[in-house]
Amino acid sequence: MDKLIILFQFVFICSVLGDATYYSSYYGLPLTASQVAAYTSNGTVANCTISVEACDETEARRIDGTCNNLNYPSYGGTRTPYYRILDASYHKKSSSEFEPRLSASGTELNLTRKIRTSIWAEGRVDDEVLTSVINHMAVFFATDITNTRDTTNYVTWRPYCCKSAGKNDYACTPNHVPKDDFVHRFSGIRCLNMTRPLTFQTSGCAPNTTTPLRIVDATPLVDLSPVYGNTIEKARRTNSGGKLVIVTVNDRINFPDTSSLNLLLGINFVGIILFWNNHNFIADKLAEVNPCWTDDQLFDTAREINIAYGVQMFYYELMATLMGKENLIADGILSEDEGFRDLYDDTKLPQIALEYPVVLRWMHSLQDGDLRMYYANGTYKSTFPIVDLTSNTDFLKVNDTMDYVTQGFFRQPTANSNDYIADPDIVQRGLGRLQRSNDIMTNDLAKNRYFGFKGYTEYRNHCFGDSITSFDDLSDIIDVERVTQLKQLYKDVTDIDLLAGIWVEKKKENSHVPPTFYCLVKEQLERSIVSDRHWYERESRPNAFTADQLAQIRKVSLARMLCDIGPGVTEIQPNAYELPTTGNEIVSCDEIPNLDYSYWADNTKCTTSS
């Protein structure tokens, strides 16, 4: 590995002199023409290289994410590597075979399906605080930065992993169902489809003797790439008025043009719909105060505001609700000051921790399998199984369905994770009609292993300095009955999987999440702030907001967004991520703080043709 890095450093020096535009996606260093030709000839150029136009330190955030870090221009683009919070832990059968770690005694760990069904019963219990939209938006923001193609791989490319063909395919790693399974003991189902993670090594970008590292299709910073894409795609733009292409249903409800989107999971579509329409709403507001602006001016500024809108909402509302606002302020993730702040550090590369997307999957415990629909007066109407939205997003376009679904965003509770009861659709029908059976939470635990994470106790040590050497050491952080379960599932306390440990932890004070979830997610939230040269709170970034403009961005809320663009929404509670209650009563949209777009008027005198 060291020799390879030295080689690429030599190539870097030579390529700078030659003004190279192609970079190695794995190493982040420029490539020579002959190296690019080699990748092209063996069909790996798409995954293994990134084309970067010359950087301009004064330009705004690029759609493809490149040139965010001027010292490492390719980082911030798609297909750039994750980093690991802790070193990998694999069982190496040979120099090129990386399999899930073994137990402390050298035996294989218990089946992931067995562990999942032992910890999580199945049923439906409503949460008393959180609304269902927190799941919709969390999924959207997760796919903004962590789209890893795993589901597409085993649904579209390798649907046969539980069949005889899968036995000879190295990429197939299905989850086996024990004979005494609580659900499938009589169904005959003994296998649940899943594939090995796609890596730089399996894609031919790095030697297969190096530690596997995931390939991610998304840009690694929150930039609403599910809406804007990560390449310059004019197909998404109307090229008029700064707007994105829409399809209007029933002469009043606007949907994204899905012909340019790669949609599999229907729940993803919710965030895309909202931010797509929010872009066009912002573009219209900008056009009102800047009647002579060009299409590009309107589009670029609307995109800049929309991204800031999303980041403000994600950090200061969604994650503040989930993880505790005071907790995040105390840890420096959120600012108490309404003004600018600049934490940028160009030595920190814009990357995602590999642990982050897996830890976020704890939120599947909050996922209700039903999409409940309500009338505008709050009366319940009907339900639709969320899993049946998979590859079926047109359901939302039928009649007034989107009106009813939107009401459900802020009226329907999430599932309640406190009772260790998982929704049956999530753990039995996770992909709807596309798979005979799919247990999303079992897959989550299996991915934990195939990503090569160390055990739960190692992460407790990293986060809190805990030295856990016996199951008795868990008594302060996990309820005694759950510790008893862990003893039955794992022979040694160090065997416990990271995600399994997070599943059973007591919640962090003043939050809805387990402490180790909080710790690892907080690390990523901080990394995303300090590594983003275009972070919206920075006064010195290119095209920075004025103090007055930033003050308007501080008013952002999901409630305001739904009032502005949600079909039929005329009243809502101020914090739409929490159920209506005392102090968060449903009020008229007129009472929800509004952004004043006149602060983006350029005040130049112009005339428009009548």
C-alpha positions as CSV (number, residue, x, y, z in Angstrom):
1,M,0.0,0.0,0.0
2,D,2.8,2.5,0.9
3,K,4.5,1.8,-2.4
4,L,1.3,2.5,-4.3
5,I,0.9,5.8,-2.5
6,I,4.4,6.8,-3.3
7,L,3.8,5.9,-6.9
8,F,0.7,8.0,-7.1
9,Q,2.5,10.9,-5.4
10,F,5.0,10.7,-8.2
11,V,2.2,10.7,-10.7
12,F,0.6,13.7,-9.0
13,I,3.7,15.8,-9.5
14,C,3.9,14.8,-13.2
15,S,0.2,15.3,-13.8
16,V,0.1,18.8,-12.2
17,L,2.7,19.9,-14.8
18,G,0.5,18.4,-17.5
19,D,-2.7,20.0,-16.2
20,A,-4.5,16.7,-15.8
21,T,-8.3,16.6,-15.4
22,Y,-8.8,12.9,-14.4
23,Y,-8.3,11.8,-10.8
24,S,-8.2,8.4,-9.2
25,S,-11.5,8.1,-7.4
26,Y,-9.8,5.8,-4.8
27,Y,-6.5,7.7,-4.2
28,G,-7.7,11.2,-5.0
29,L,-4.6,12.0,-7.1
30,P,-4.4,13.1,-10.8
31,L,-3.9,10.4,-13.4
32,T,-1.9,10.4,-16.6
33,A,-3.4,9.9,-20.0
34,S,-2.0,6.4,-20.1
35,Q,-3.6,5.5,-16.8
36,V,-6.9,6.8,-17.9
37,A,-6.6,4.8,-21.1
38,A,-5.8,1.7,-19.1
39,Y,-9.0,2.2,-17.0
40,T,-11.0,2.8,-20.2
41,S,-9.7,-0.3,-21.9
42,N,-10.7,-2.6,-19.0
43,G,-14.1,-1.0,-18.5
44,T,-13.5,0.5,-15.1
45,V,-13.1,4.2,-16.0
46,A,-16.6,5.1,-14.7
47,N,-16.0,3.8,-11.1
48,C,-12.3,4.4,-10.9
49,T,-11.8,7.9,-12.2
50,I,-13.3,11.4,-11.7
51,S,-13.0,14.1,-14.3
52,V,-12.4,17.5,-12.7
53,E,-12.5,20.8,-14.5
54,A,-10.0,23.4,-13.4
55,C,-10.9,24.8,-10.0
56,D,-11.8,28.5,-9.5
57,E,-11.7,29.4,-5.8
58,T,-14.4,32.1,-6.4
59,E,-17.0,29.8,-7.9
60,A,-20.1,28.6,-6.1
61,R,-20.7,25.0,-5.1
62,R,-20.5,22.7,-8.1
63,I,-23.3,20.3,-8.9
64,D,-20.8,17.4,-9.2
65,G,-19.2,18.3,-5.8
66,T,-15.7,18.6,-7.1
67,C,-13.3,21.5,-6.1
68,N,-14.8,21.8,-2.7
69,N,-11.4,21.2,-1.2
70,L,-8.9,23.1,-3.4
71,N,-6.0,21.0,-2.3
72,Y,-7.8,17.7,-3.2
73,P,-10.2,18.7,-6.0
74,S,-11.8,15.3,-6.6
75,Y,-12.9,14.9,-2.9
76,G,-16.5,16.0,-2.6
77,G,-17.4,14.3,-5.9
78,T,-19.1,11.0,-6.4
79,R,-17.3,7.7,-6.0
80,T,-14.8,9.2,-3.6
81,P,-14.0,6.9,-0.6
82,Y,-15.5,6.7,2.8
83,Y,-13.2,6.9,5.8
84,R,-13.4,4.6,8.9
85,I,-13.8,5.9,12.4
86,L,-12.2,2.6,13.6
87,D,-10.0,0.3,11.6
88,A,-11.6,-2.6,9.8
89,S,-12.1,-6.0,11.4
90,Y,-12.4,-8.9,9.0
91,H,-11.7,-12.6,9.0
92,K,-9.2,-13.1,6.2
93,K,-9.4,-16.5,4.6
94,S,-6.6,-15.5,2.3
95,S,-4.8,-12.3,1.2
96,S,-7.7,-11.4,-1.0
97,E,-10.7,-12.8,1.0
98,F,-12.3,-10.5,3.5
99,E,-15.2,-12.1,5.4
100,P,-17.1,-11.0,8.5
101,R,-15.1,-11.2,11.7
102,L,-15.3,-14.3,13.8
103,S,-16.2,-14.6,17.5
104,A,-13.5,-14.3,20.2
105,S,-13.4,-18.1,20.3
106,G,-12.8,-18.3,16.5
107,T,-16.2,-19.6,15.5
108,E,-18.8,-17.9,13.3
109,L,-21.1,-15.4,14.9
110,N,-24.8,-16.3,15.3
111,L,-27.1,-15.8,12.3
112,T,-28.2,-12.2,11.8
113,R,-31.8,-13.2,11.3
114,K,-31.7,-15.1,14.7
115,I,-30.3,-12.1,16.4
116,R,-32.8,-9.7,14.9
117,T,-35.9,-11.9,15.7
118,S,-34.6,-12.4,19.3
119,I,-34.3,-8.7,20.0
120,W,-37.2,-7.4,18.0
121,A,-40.7,-8.8,18.2
122,E,-43.2,-7.8,15.4
123,G,-46.2,-5.6,15.7
124,R,-47.3,-2.0,15.5
125,V,-47.0,0.4,18.3
126,D,-47.2,4.2,17.8
127,D,-44.6,6.6,19.2
128,E,-46.0,9.3,21.5
129,V,-43.9,12.2,20.2
130,L,-42.4,11.8,16.7
131,T,-44.2,12.1,13.4
132,S,-43.7,9.9,10.4
133,V,-42.2,12.6,8.3
134,I,-39.0,12.4,10.4
135,N,-38.4,9.0,8.7
136,H,-39.2,10.3,5.2
137,M,-36.8,13.2,5.5
138,A,-34.1,11.2,7.3
139,V,-34.1,8.8,4.4
140,F,-33.9,11.6,1.9
141,F,-30.9,13.3,3.6
142,A,-29.2,9.9,4.0
143,T,-29.5,9.1,0.3
144,D,-28.2,12.6,-0.4
145,I,-24.8,11.6,0.8
146,T,-24.7,7.8,1.1
147,N,-26.3,6.1,-2.0
148,T,-24.4,2.8,-2.1
149,R,-26.5,0.8,-4.6
150,D,-26.8,-2.2,-2.3
151,T,-30.5,-2.7,-2.7
152,T,-30.4,-2.2,-6.5
153,N,-27.6,-4.7,-6.6
154,Y,-29.6,-7.6,-5.2
155,V,-33.0,-6.6,-6.6
156,T,-32.0,-5.8,-10.2
157,W,-28.6,-7.3,-10.9
158,R,-28.5,-10.4,-8.7
159,P,-32.0,-11.4,-7.7
160,Y,-30.9,-15.1,-7.7
161,C,-28.7,-15.2,-4.6
162,C,-31.1,-17.6,-2.8
163,K,-31.2,-19.9,-5.8
164,S,-28.6,-22.3,-7.1
165,A,-27.0,-19.7,-9.3
166,G,-26.1,-17.7,-6.2
167,K,-24.0,-20.4,-4.7
168,N,-21.3,-19.8,-7.4
169,D,-21.5,-16.0,-7.3
170,Y,-19.0,-14.4,-4.9
171,A,-21.1,-11.3,-4.7
172,C,-24.0,-13.2,-3.2
173,T,-24.2,-13.2,0.6
174,P,-27.8,-14.1,1.5
175,N,-29.1,-14.2,5.0
176,H,-30.0,-17.7,6.2
177,V,-33.3,-18.3,8.1
178,P,-33.0,-20.8,11.0
179,K,-35.5,-23.7,11.0
180,D,-37.0,-22.6,14.2
181,D,-37.6,-19.0,12.9
182,F,-40.6,-17.4,14.7
183,V,-42.2,-16.4,11.4
184,H,-40.8,-18.7,8.6
185,R,-40.8,-22.0,10.4
186,F,-43.8,-23.0,8.3
187,S,-43.4,-20.8,5.3
188,G,-40.5,-22.8,3.7
189,I,-38.4,-19.6,3.4
190,R,-34.9,-20.4,4.5
191,C,-33.0,-17.6,2.7
192,L,-33.3,-13.9,2.3
193,N,-31.6,-12.3,-0.7
194,M,-28.6,-10.0,-0.1
195,T,-25.3,-9.2,-1.9
196,R,-21.8,-8.3,-0.8
197,P,-21.0,-4.5,-0.7
198,L,-19.7,-3.0,-3.9
199,T,-16.2,-1.7,-3.3
200,F,-13.2,-0.1,-5.0
201,Q,-11.6,-3.5,-4.9
202,T,-14.4,-5.5,-6.5
203,S,-14.7,-2.7,-9.1
204,G,-11.0,-3.0,-10.1
205,C,-10.0,0.4,-8.7
206,A,-7.7,-1.0,-6.0
207,P,-5.8,-4.2,-5.4
208,N,-8.1,-7.0,-3.9
209,T,-5.5,-7.5,-1.2
210,T,-6.3,-4.1,0.3
211,T,-9.0,-3.6,2.9
212,P,-12.4,-3.3,1.1
213,L,-13.7,0.2,0.9
214,R,-17.2,1.1,-0.3
215,I,-18.0,2.9,-3.4
216,V,-20.7,5.6,-3.0
217,D,-22.7,7.1,-5.9
218,A,-23.6,10.3,-4.1
219,T,-21.7,13.4,-3.3
220,P,-20.5,13.2,0.3
221,L,-22.0,16.6,1.5
222,V,-25.6,17.7,1.9
223,D,-26.2,19.4,-1.5
224,L,-29.7,18.0,-2.4
225,S,-28.1,15.8,-5.1
226,P,-31.2,13.6,-5.3
227,V,-32.9,16.7,-6.7
228,Y,-30.1,18.4,-8.7
229,G,-28.2,15.3,-9.7
230,N,-24.4,15.1,-9.5
231,T,-23.6,15.9,-13.1
232,I,-24.6,18.8,-15.3
233,E,-28.0,17.5,-16.4
234,K,-29.9,20.1,-18.4
235,A,-32.8,17.5,-18.6
236,R,-33.8,18.4,-15.1
237,R,-34.2,22.1,-16.0
238,T,-36.9,24.0,-17.9
239,N,-34.2,26.5,-19.0
240,S,-36.8,29.2,-18.2
241,G,-37.4,31.1,-15.0
242,G,-34.7,29.1,-13.2
243,K,-37.0,26.2,-12.7
244,L,-36.9,22.4,-12.6
245,V,-39.1,20.3,-14.9
246,I,-42.4,19.3,-13.3
247,V,-45.4,17.1,-14.2
248,T,-48.7,18.7,-13.1
249,V,-51.4,16.4,-11.9
250,N,-55.1,17.4,-11.6
251,D,-54.1,20.9,-12.8
252,R,-52.7,21.8,-9.4
253,I,-50.2,19.3,-7.9
254,N,-46.6,19.3,-9.1
255,F,-44.3,16.3,-9.2
256,P,-40.7,16.0,-10.4
257,D,-40.1,14.6,-13.8
258,T,-39.1,11.1,-12.8
259,S,-37.6,10.3,-16.2
260,S,-34.3,11.7,-15.0
261,L,-34.4,10.1,-11.6
262,N,-33.3,6.6,-10.5
263,L,-36.0,5.7,-8.0
264,L,-36.4,2.3,-6.3
265,L,-37.5,3.0,-2.8
266,G,-40.7,5.0,-2.7
267,I,-40.1,6.7,0.6
268,N,-37.1,8.5,-1.1
269,F,-39.6,10.2,-3.4
270,V,-41.1,12.3,-0.5
271,G,-38.0,14.4,0.1
272,I,-37.4,14.8,-3.6
273,I,-41.0,16.0,-4.2
274,L,-40.7,18.6,-1.4
275,F,-37.3,20.0,-2.3
276,W,-38.0,19.9,-6.1
277,N,-41.1,22.0,-5.6
278,N,-39.4,24.2,-3.0
279,H,-36.7,25.0,-5.6
280,N,-39.4,26.2,-8.1
281,F,-41.2,28.1,-5.3
282,I,-38.0,29.9,-4.4
283,A,-37.2,30.6,-8.1
284,D,-40.7,32.3,-8.4
285,K,-40.0,34.4,-5.4
286,L,-36.6,35.5,-6.7
287,A,-38.1,36.4,-10.1
288,E,-40.6,38.6,-8.3
289,V,-37.9,40.7,-6.7
290,N,-35.4,40.4,-9.7
291,P,-37.6,40.6,-12.8
292,C,-34.5,41.0,-15.1
293,W,-32.5,38.0,-13.8
294,T,-31.6,35.4,-16.3
295,D,-32.6,31.7,-16.1
296,D,-29.1,30.8,-14.9
297,Q,-29.2,33.6,-12.2
298,L,-32.5,32.4,-10.9
299,F,-31.6,28.7,-11.0
300,D,-28.2,29.1,-9.3
301,T,-29.5,31.4,-6.6
302,A,-32.6,29.2,-6.0
303,R,-30.4,26.2,-5.7
304,E,-28.0,27.9,-3.3
305,I,-31.0,28.9,-1.1
306,N,-32.6,25.5,-1.4
307,I,-29.5,23.7,-0.3
308,A,-29.1,26.1,2.7
309,Y,-32.8,25.5,3.4
310,G,-32.2,21.8,3.5
311,V,-29.1,21.9,5.7
312,Q,-30.7,24.3,8.1
313,M,-33.7,22.0,8.4
314,F,-31.6,18.9,8.7
315,Y,-29.3,20.2,11.4
316,Y,-31.4,22.6,13.4
317,E,-34.8,20.9,13.2
318,L,-34.7,17.2,12.2
319,M,-31.5,16.2,14.0
320,A,-32.2,18.7,16.8
321,T,-35.6,17.0,17.4
322,L,-34.1,13.5,17.1
323,M,-30.9,13.9,19.0
324,G,-31.7,16.8,21.4
325,K,-31.1,20.4,20.5
326,E,-29.3,21.2,23.8
327,N,-27.1,18.1,23.3
328,L,-26.1,19.3,19.8
329,I,-25.5,22.9,21.0
330,A,-23.3,21.6,23.9
331,D,-21.3,19.5,21.4
332,G,-20.8,22.4,19.0
333,I,-22.8,21.0,16.2
334,L,-25.5,23.7,16.4
335,S,-24.8,27.4,17.0
336,E,-26.7,29.4,19.6
337,D,-25.7,32.6,17.7
338,E,-27.9,33.7,14.8
339,G,-25.0,35.1,12.9
340,F,-22.2,33.6,10.9
341,R,-19.8,30.9,12.0
342,D,-16.8,29.5,10.3
343,L,-15.4,26.1,11.3
344,Y,-13.9,25.3,7.9
345,D,-10.7,23.2,8.1
346,D,-9.1,22.4,4.7
347,T,-7.1,19.6,6.2
348,K,-10.4,17.7,6.7
349,L,-11.5,16.1,3.5
350,P,-15.2,16.0,2.6
351,Q,-16.0,12.4,3.3
352,I,-18.5,10.2,5.0
353,A,-17.6,7.8,7.8
354,L,-18.4,4.2,6.7
355,E,-20.1,3.7,10.1
356,Y,-22.6,6.5,9.4
357,P,-24.9,4.9,6.9
358,V,-25.1,1.7,8.9
359,V,-25.7,3.4,12.3
360,L,-28.5,5.5,10.7
361,R,-30.2,2.2,9.9
362,W,-31.2,2.1,13.6
363,M,-34.0,4.4,12.5
364,H,-35.7,1.5,10.8
365,S,-36.9,0.7,14.3
366,L,-38.9,4.0,14.0
367,Q,-40.4,3.1,10.6
368,D,-44.1,2.5,10.5
369,G,-45.1,0.1,7.7
370,D,-48.3,2.1,6.9
371,L,-48.6,5.3,5.1
372,R,-51.6,6.8,6.8
373,M,-53.7,9.4,5.0
374,Y,-55.8,12.1,6.5
375,Y,-58.3,14.8,5.4
376,A,-57.3,18.4,5.9
377,N,-59.4,18.6,9.1
378,G,-57.3,15.8,10.6
379,T,-59.8,13.0,10.1
380,Y,-58.3,9.7,9.3
381,K,-59.0,8.5,5.8
382,S,-57.1,5.3,4.9
383,T,-53.7,3.6,4.8
384,F,-51.3,2.3,2.1
385,P,-48.4,-0.1,2.8
386,I,-45.1,1.9,2.4
387,V,-43.3,-1.2,1.1
388,D,-45.7,-1.2,-1.9
389,L,-44.4,2.2,-2.9
390,T,-41.2,0.4,-4.1
391,S,-41.0,1.2,-7.8
392,N,-44.6,2.4,-7.6
393,T,-44.3,6.2,-6.9
394,D,-47.1,6.9,-9.4
395,F,-49.5,5.9,-6.6
396,L,-48.9,9.4,-5.1
397,K,-50.2,11.0,-8.4
398,V,-53.6,9.4,-8.3
399,N,-56.5,11.8,-7.6
400,D,-55.9,13.7,-4.4
401,T,-53.6,11.1,-2.8
402,M,-50.7,13.6,-2.3
403,D,-53.1,15.9,-0.3
404,Y,-53.9,13.1,2.1
405,V,-50.4,11.8,2.3
406,T,-49.0,15.3,3.1
407,Q,-51.5,15.6,6.0
408,G,-50.2,12.3,7.3
409,F,-46.6,13.6,7.3
410,F,-47.4,15.7,10.4
411,R,-50.3,13.8,11.9
412,Q,-49.1,10.1,11.8
413,P,-46.8,8.9,14.5
414,T,-43.6,7.0,13.9
415,A,-43.3,3.5,15.2
416,N,-42.2,3.3,18.9
417,S,-38.7,1.8,19.3
418,N,-38.8,1.8,23.1
419,D,-40.9,-1.5,23.1
420,Y,-38.5,-3.4,20.8
421,I,-41.4,-4.1,18.4
422,A,-40.6,-3.8,14.7
423,D,-43.2,-3.2,12.0
424,P,-44.0,-6.6,10.3
425,D,-43.9,-5.0,6.8
426,I,-40.4,-3.6,7.5
427,V,-39.0,-7.0,8.6
428,Q,-41.0,-9.3,6.4
429,R,-42.0,-7.4,3.2
430,G,-39.2,-4.8,3.1
431,L,-39.3,-4.5,-0.7
432,G,-42.9,-5.2,-1.4
433,R,-43.6,-7.2,-4.5
434,L,-40.0,-7.2,-5.6
435,Q,-38.9,-9.9,-3.2
436,R,-40.9,-12.8,-1.7
437,S,-39.6,-11.8,1.7
438,N,-37.2,-9.2,2.8
439,D,-36.1,-8.4,6.4
440,I,-34.6,-4.9,6.2
441,M,-33.3,-5.0,9.8
442,T,-31.6,-8.4,9.3
443,N,-30.0,-6.9,6.2
444,D,-28.8,-4.0,8.3
445,L,-27.1,-6.2,10.8
446,A,-25.5,-8.3,8.0
447,K,-24.2,-5.2,6.3
448,N,-22.7,-4.2,9.6
449,R,-20.6,-7.4,9.4
450,Y,-19.7,-7.2,5.7
451,F,-18.6,-3.6,6.2
452,G,-16.0,-5.0,8.5
453,F,-16.8,-3.0,11.7
454,K,-15.2,-3.9,15.0
455,G,-17.4,-5.0,17.9
456,Y,-19.8,-2.8,19.8
457,T,-17.5,-2.7,22.9
458,E,-14.7,-1.1,20.8
459,Y,-17.0,1.7,19.7
460,R,-18.1,2.2,23.3
461,N,-14.4,2.6,24.2
462,H,-14.0,5.1,21.3
463,C,-17.0,7.1,22.2
464,F,-17.0,7.1,26.0
465,G,-13.7,5.4,27.1
466,D,-15.6,2.4,28.4
467,S,-13.5,-0.7,29.2
468,I,-16.1,-3.5,28.8
469,T,-14.7,-7.0,29.5
470,S,-17.8,-8.8,30.7
471,F,-21.6,-8.8,30.1
472,D,-22.0,-7.4,33.7
473,D,-20.2,-4.2,32.5
474,L,-23.2,-3.5,30.3
475,S,-25.7,-3.1,33.2
476,D,-25.5,0.7,33.3
477,I,-26.1,1.2,29.6
478,I,-28.5,-1.7,28.7
479,D,-31.5,-3.0,30.5
480,V,-30.9,-6.3,32.4
481,E,-33.4,-8.3,30.3
482,R,-31.6,-7.2,27.1
483,V,-28.2,-8.1,28.6
484,T,-29.6,-11.6,29.2
485,Q,-30.7,-11.8,25.6
486,L,-27.2,-10.7,24.5
487,K,-25.6,-13.5,26.6
488,Q,-27.8,-16.0,24.8
489,L,-26.9,-14.6,21.3
490,Y,-23.1,-13.9,21.8
491,K,-20.6,-16.1,23.6
492,D,-18.3,-13.2,24.6
493,V,-19.2,-9.6,25.2
494,T,-16.6,-8.5,22.6
495,D,-18.5,-10.5,20.0
496,I,-21.5,-8.1,20.1
497,D,-22.1,-6.4,16.7
498,L,-22.1,-2.6,16.6
499,L,-25.6,-2.3,15.4
500,A,-27.0,-5.0,17.8
501,G,-25.5,-3.1,20.7
502,I,-27.0,0.1,19.5
503,W,-30.4,-1.6,19.2
504,V,-30.6,-2.4,22.9
505,E,-28.9,0.6,24.5
506,K,-30.9,2.8,26.8
507,K,-31.7,6.2,25.2
508,K,-29.4,9.2,25.6
509,E,-30.8,11.8,28.0
510,N,-33.0,14.4,26.3
511,S,-33.0,12.6,23.0
512,H,-34.8,9.8,21.1
513,V,-31.6,7.9,20.2
514,P,-29.1,5.5,21.8
515,P,-25.8,7.1,23.1
516,T,-23.5,5.3,20.6
517,F,-25.8,6.2,17.7
518,Y,-25.6,9.8,19.0
519,C,-21.8,9.6,19.2
520,L,-21.1,8.3,15.8
521,V,-23.7,10.4,14.0
522,K,-22.4,13.5,15.8
523,E,-18.9,12.8,14.5
524,Q,-20.3,12.8,11.0
525,L,-22.3,15.9,11.5
526,E,-19.2,17.7,12.7
527,R,-17.1,16.4,9.8
528,S,-19.7,17.6,7.3
529,I,-19.5,21.1,8.8
530,V,-15.7,21.5,9.0
531,S,-14.9,19.9,5.7
532,D,-17.4,21.9,3.6
533,R,-15.8,25.0,2.0
534,H,-19.3,26.1,0.9
535,W,-21.0,25.6,4.3
536,Y,-23.9,28.1,4.3
537,E,-23.0,29.7,7.7
538,R,-19.6,30.8,6.5
539,E,-19.2,34.5,5.8
540,S,-16.1,34.1,3.7
541,R,-17.3,31.3,1.3
542,P,-17.9,32.1,-2.4
543,N,-21.3,33.8,-3.0
544,A,-21.8,33.9,0.8
545,F,-25.2,35.1,2.2
546,T,-25.4,38.5,3.7
547,A,-26.2,38.7,7.4
548,D,-29.8,39.6,6.6
549,Q,-30.1,36.7,4.1
550,L,-28.7,34.2,6.7
551,A,-31.2,35.5,9.2
552,Q,-33.9,34.6,6.8
553,I,-32.4,31.1,6.4
554,R,-32.6,30.7,10.2
555,K,-36.4,30.9,9.9
556,V,-36.5,27.7,7.8
557,S,-38.8,24.9,9.0
558,L,-40.5,21.9,7.6
559,A,-43.8,23.5,8.6
560,R,-43.1,26.5,6.5
561,M,-42.1,24.4,3.6
562,L,-45.3,22.4,3.8
563,C,-47.4,25.6,4.1
564,D,-45.7,27.0,1.0
565,I,-45.8,23.9,-1.3
566,G,-47.8,21.2,0.5
567,P,-51.0,20.6,-1.4
568,G,-54.0,21.5,0.8
569,V,-51.9,22.5,3.8
570,T,-53.4,25.6,5.5
571,E,-52.6,24.7,9.1
572,I,-49.8,22.8,10.9
573,Q,-47.9,22.5,14.1
574,P,-44.7,24.7,14.2
575,N,-42.4,21.6,14.7
576,A,-43.8,19.2,12.1
577,Y,-41.4,16.5,13.3
578,E,-43.3,16.2,16.6
579,L,-47.0,15.4,17.1
580,P,-49.3,18.3,18.0
581,T,-49.4,18.8,21.7
582,T,-49.4,21.6,24.3
583,G,-46.8,24.1,23.1
584,N,-46.8,22.6,19.6
585,E,-50.4,23.1,18.7
586,I,-51.7,23.2,15.1
587,V,-52.0,26.8,14.0
588,S,-52.7,28.6,10.8
589,C,-49.9,28.8,8.2
590,D,-50.1,32.6,8.7
591,E,-48.5,32.0,12.1
592,I,-45.5,30.0,10.8
593,P,-42.5,32.3,10.3
594,N,-41.9,33.1,6.6
595,L,-38.8,33.9,4.6
596,D,-38.6,37.3,3.1
597,Y,-37.0,37.0,-0.3
598,S,-36.7,40.7,-0.8
599,Y,-33.3,40.4,0.9
600,W,-32.1,38.7,-2.4
601,A,-33.2,41.7,-4.5
602,D,-30.1,43.0,-6.3
603,N,-31.6,46.5,-6.5
604,T,-30.4,47.1,-10.0
605,K,-32.7,49.2,-12.2
606,C,-34.0,47.3,-15.2
607,T,-37.0,47.3,-17.4
608,T,-39.0,44.3,-18.6
609,S,-40.7,44.0,-21.9
610,S,-44.4,44.2,-21.6
